[in-house]
Amino acid sequence: MKKAYLVTLLLCTFLMNCSTSDEDDSNVTPQDETPTVDDDTSNDDSSDDDSSVDLSVYKKIYGASDIYVEGDFVVIEVDGLPDHGSPYYQDTEWSSRYEAYNSNDFHLNPNRISSFDRVVKLPLNPQEATNHQPTSLGTMGIAVNGVSFYNQYAGPNNQPLTDEIFSFDQYNGHPQRSGEYHYHLEPVYLTSQDTIGSEGLLGFLLDGFPVYGPRENGVAVTNDDLDDYHGHSHATEDYPDGTYHYHITAEDPYINGNGYYGTPGTSTN
């Protein structure tokens, strides 16, 4: 009995010595440890983080050099050069894109196509505006190939396109004085593409609402089918839950009517 007690006592003493031999390593409490931070799960509410924003519809703007989210806006950067030929490429650094237009009604204006760094900001969540702003001269929207949309006027004081229309090339575009190529009418190069067609998405106006082609469900869209702003609301292929959208028509005002349906973003270069 005494022998068994002695063995037990010796064993306990040995175990106590082992438990105190690593005291320096075990003297760190959990509160003293530096936590490991997982960047993917950190609570970062940065508005510039577009990881949770679906940009797929905006990525149809294949002429963009960059597309990203900045606050409450989708930012689209383009150089403005049309991806199709034009007589307005004559005598430019892109003269390899020159394409003659031999229509008797066509009159080449003195301007030539130039590139530029344009930054377009569209509202990420467009809404109908309380006060509808009129479109101004210059860029009122952007086509999927990066070319600007202009309104239905040729210049100040709401001058009609009556004479200017004869300077439009075979794809319904032309450059203004500083060389910015743009469309006032249907961009027929885009609507002739199998991937887009006359019913497809052609771009966006600055208020963030999409622009569709001149046909819908196989039927030509007329001004009578649209509201004062040249659009209407229902589901589309890109917006299955429905959205307001503009349509290009063959009649004036062609792309937009009495101003933006929503609140426009900005276009700078």
PLY file of the C-alpha trace (Angstrom):
ply
format ascii 1.0
element vertex 269
property float x
property float y
property float z
element edge 268
property int vertex1
property int vertex2
end_header
0.00 0.00 0.00
2.83 2.37 0.92
4.65 1.41 -2.28
1.63 2.31 -4.43
1.23 5.65 -2.62
4.90 6.47 -3.22
4.63 5.74 -6.96
1.56 7.96 -7.25
3.32 10.81 -5.43
6.37 10.62 -7.67
4.19 10.62 -10.82
2.27 13.73 -9.68
5.52 15.58 -8.95
6.85 14.74 -12.42
3.69 16.01 -14.14
3.72 19.28 -12.19
7.29 19.98 -13.31
6.38 19.34 -16.94
3.41 21.76 -16.81
5.57 24.64 -15.53
8.53 24.14 -17.88
6.80 26.04 -20.80
5.48 28.92 -18.68
6.78 31.67 -21.00
4.87 30.26 -24.01
1.62 29.77 -22.14
1.56 33.15 -20.42
-0.22 34.87 -23.41
-3.94 35.33 -22.97
-6.33 35.34 -26.00
-6.85 39.12 -25.55
-3.14 39.72 -26.18
-3.13 37.88 -29.52
-3.22 39.89 -32.76
-6.37 38.89 -34.64
-6.19 37.77 -38.26
-8.29 40.00 -40.55
-9.89 38.52 -43.64
-10.08 41.37 -46.18
-12.91 39.66 -48.01
-15.13 39.68 -44.93
-14.12 43.01 -43.39
-16.93 45.52 -42.89
-16.01 47.93 -45.68
-18.91 50.05 -46.89
-16.89 51.88 -49.55
-19.24 53.19 -52.26
-16.50 52.70 -54.84
-16.57 48.94 -54.34
-18.43 47.61 -57.38
-17.98 43.94 -56.45
-21.67 43.67 -55.49
-22.98 45.73 -58.42
-24.14 43.94 -61.56
-22.50 45.83 -64.42
-23.34 43.27 -67.11
-25.77 45.51 -69.00
-23.27 48.40 -69.02
-20.57 46.07 -70.32
-22.55 45.92 -73.53
-20.94 49.30 -74.19
-18.12 47.55 -76.00
-16.55 50.84 -77.09
-15.67 51.72 -73.49
-12.05 51.63 -72.32
-13.18 51.35 -68.70
-16.44 50.89 -66.76
-16.64 51.15 -62.98
-18.75 52.40 -60.07
-18.05 55.72 -58.38
-20.46 56.52 -55.58
-23.98 56.53 -57.01
-22.80 56.55 -60.62
-21.61 54.14 -63.26
-18.57 55.71 -64.92
-17.90 54.96 -68.58
-14.70 56.10 -70.30
-14.53 56.25 -74.12
-12.40 57.80 -76.85
-15.40 58.55 -79.08
-14.03 57.02 -82.29
-16.63 55.15 -84.36
-15.74 51.52 -85.03
-17.03 51.74 -88.57
-15.77 53.49 -91.67
-16.63 57.06 -92.59
-15.64 59.66 -95.18
-14.84 61.85 -92.17
-11.78 59.72 -91.44
-10.18 61.24 -94.54
-6.83 62.96 -93.85
-6.72 61.83 -90.22
-4.33 59.52 -88.37
-7.03 56.87 -88.76
-7.24 57.28 -92.53
-7.16 53.48 -92.91
-10.77 53.64 -91.69
-11.77 55.99 -94.50
-14.85 54.81 -96.35
-16.29 56.81 -99.22
-19.96 57.70 -99.39
-21.17 58.29 -102.92
-24.71 59.48 -102.35
-25.83 62.42 -104.47
-27.49 63.94 -101.40
-24.38 63.77 -99.24
-22.31 66.91 -98.61
-19.06 66.39 -96.72
-18.69 69.04 -94.04
-15.21 70.51 -93.32
-14.81 68.75 -89.97
-12.82 65.54 -89.43
-13.06 62.85 -86.76
-10.88 63.27 -83.67
-10.47 61.18 -80.54
-10.82 62.48 -77.00
-11.03 61.21 -73.44
-14.70 61.39 -72.53
-15.95 60.42 -69.08
-19.68 59.73 -68.83
-21.35 59.30 -65.45
-24.77 57.63 -65.39
-26.98 57.31 -62.28
-26.58 53.79 -60.94
-30.25 53.67 -59.94
-32.11 55.96 -62.36
-35.47 57.32 -61.27
-38.09 59.53 -62.88
-37.22 63.16 -62.24
-39.59 65.57 -60.51
-38.51 68.31 -62.89
-37.55 67.03 -66.33
-34.47 68.82 -67.67
-34.22 69.57 -71.39
-31.36 68.03 -73.32
-28.66 70.46 -74.38
-26.42 70.62 -77.42
-23.58 68.12 -77.20
-23.51 64.66 -75.67
-26.86 63.62 -74.21
-26.00 59.92 -74.14
-23.58 57.24 -75.23
-23.99 54.46 -77.78
-22.64 50.96 -77.19
-19.73 51.64 -79.56
-18.68 54.68 -77.51
-20.07 57.29 -79.91
-22.13 60.17 -78.50
-25.86 60.62 -78.97
-26.93 64.21 -79.77
-30.44 65.63 -79.66
-32.73 66.56 -82.55
-31.33 70.06 -83.07
-28.59 71.32 -85.36
-27.60 74.30 -83.23
-28.72 77.00 -80.82
-32.31 78.20 -80.73
-33.61 74.73 -81.58
-32.64 74.81 -85.23
-33.97 71.71 -87.02
-31.77 69.17 -88.78
-33.29 70.07 -92.14
-30.00 71.09 -93.78
-27.49 69.41 -91.48
-28.93 66.00 -92.24
-27.26 66.08 -95.66
-23.85 65.97 -93.97
-24.61 62.67 -92.22
-22.52 59.81 -93.57
-23.77 56.36 -94.56
-24.09 55.41 -90.87
-26.08 58.53 -89.89
-23.21 60.27 -88.10
-20.85 63.18 -88.57
-18.27 65.16 -86.56
-18.84 68.61 -85.12
-16.29 71.45 -85.17
-13.90 69.94 -82.63
-14.08 66.53 -84.31
-16.52 64.72 -82.00
-18.37 62.18 -84.11
-22.01 61.68 -83.05
-25.44 60.41 -84.02
-28.67 62.45 -84.14
-30.59 59.63 -85.80
-30.66 55.84 -85.80
-27.06 54.50 -85.74
-27.61 52.18 -88.66
-24.20 50.52 -88.33
-25.31 49.20 -84.94
-28.85 48.25 -85.89
-27.49 46.30 -88.87
-25.37 44.06 -86.63
-26.71 40.58 -85.93
-25.69 40.89 -82.28
-27.75 44.06 -81.78
-30.33 44.45 -84.53
-33.18 46.91 -84.78
-34.66 45.80 -81.42
-31.47 45.64 -79.37
-29.87 47.86 -76.76
-28.14 50.77 -78.49
-26.85 52.69 -75.47
-27.93 54.98 -72.63
-28.90 58.59 -72.17
-27.19 60.56 -69.41
-30.08 59.93 -67.01
-29.13 56.25 -66.96
-32.14 54.94 -68.87
-31.43 52.66 -71.86
-32.02 53.42 -75.53
-33.45 50.70 -77.77
-33.80 50.36 -81.51
-36.62 51.40 -83.84
-38.52 48.11 -83.67
-40.20 46.24 -80.85
-41.72 42.74 -81.10
-41.15 42.86 -84.83
-43.09 46.10 -85.33
-41.72 49.57 -86.07
-42.03 51.94 -83.10
-43.69 55.29 -83.83
-43.87 58.49 -81.82
-47.50 57.64 -80.97
-46.26 54.57 -79.09
-44.12 56.71 -76.79
-44.58 59.43 -74.18
-43.40 63.05 -74.34
-39.85 61.97 -73.50
-39.79 59.41 -76.30
-39.99 56.33 -74.15
-42.18 53.94 -72.20
-41.90 51.27 -69.51
-42.04 47.49 -69.68
-39.75 44.45 -69.47
-36.92 44.06 -71.96
-34.36 41.34 -72.55
-31.83 43.28 -70.45
-34.36 44.30 -67.78
-36.73 41.36 -67.23
-38.31 43.13 -64.24
-39.12 46.13 -66.43
-37.67 49.62 -66.81
-38.33 52.90 -68.52
-36.47 53.07 -71.83
-36.21 55.24 -74.90
-36.72 54.15 -78.50
-35.21 55.52 -81.67
-37.84 56.34 -84.29
-37.79 57.46 -87.90
-39.54 60.74 -87.06
-38.38 63.80 -85.17
-37.26 63.84 -82.33
-35.59 60.54 -83.31
-34.01 59.66 -79.94
-35.37 61.93 -77.21
-38.38 64.20 -76.87
-39.05 66.99 -74.41
-36.07 66.36 -72.13
-34.74 63.59 -69.92
-37.16 61.26 -68.19
-34.71 60.99 -65.28
-32.08 63.24 -63.76
-29.02 63.34 -66.02
-25.50 62.57 -64.93
-22.54 64.25 -66.58
-20.33 64.03 -69.65
-16.88 65.63 -69.61
-13.71 65.50 -71.66
0 1
1 2
2 3
3 4
4 5
5 6
6 7
7 8
8 9
9 10
10 11
11 12
12 13
13 14
14 15
15 16
16 17
17 18
18 19
19 20
20 21
21 22
22 23
23 24
24 25
25 26
26 27
27 28
28 29
29 30
30 31
31 32
32 33
33 34
34 35
35 36
36 37
37 38
38 39
39 40
40 41
41 42
42 43
43 44
44 45
45 46
46 47
47 48
48 49
49 50
50 51
51 52
52 53
53 54
54 55
55 56
56 57
57 58
58 59
59 60
60 61
61 62
62 63
63 64
64 65
65 66
66 67
67 68
68 69
69 70
70 71
71 72
72 73
73 74
74 75
75 76
76 77
77 78
78 79
79 80
80 81
81 82
82 83
83 84
84 85
85 86
86 87
87 88
88 89
89 90
90 91
91 92
92 93
93 94
94 95
95 96
96 97
97 98
98 99
99 100
100 101
101 102
102 103
103 104
104 105
105 106
106 107
107 108
108 109
109 110
110 111
111 112
112 113
113 114
114 115
115 116
116 117
117 118
118 119
119 120
120 121
121 122
122 123
123 124
124 125
125 126
126 127
127 128
128 129
129 130
130 131
131 132
132 133
133 134
134 135
135 136
136 137
137 138
138 139
139 140
140 141
141 142
142 143
143 144
144 145
145 146
146 147
147 148
148 149
149 150
150 151
151 152
152 153
153 154
154 155
155 156
156 157
157 158
158 159
159 160
160 161
161 162
162 163
163 164
164 165
165 166
166 167
167 168
168 169
169 170
170 171
171 172
172 173
173 174
174 175
175 176
176 177
177 178
178 179
179 180
180 181
181 182
182 183
183 184
184 185
185 186
186 187
187 188
188 189
189 190
190 191
191 192
192 193
193 194
194 195
195 196
196 197
197 198
198 199
199 200
200 201
201 202
202 203
203 204
204 205
205 206
206 207
207 208
208 209
209 210
210 211
211 212
212 213
213 214
214 215
215 216
216 217
217 218
218 219
219 220
220 221
221 222
222 223
223 224
224 225
225 226
226 227
227 228
228 229
229 230
230 231
231 232
232 233
233 234
234 235
235 236
236 237
237 238
238 239
239 240
240 241
241 242
242 243
243 244
244 245
245 246
246 247
247 248
248 249
249 250
250 251
251 252
252 253
253 254
254 255
255 256
256 257
257 258
258 259
259 260
260 261
261 262
262 263
263 264
264 265
265 266
266 267
267 268
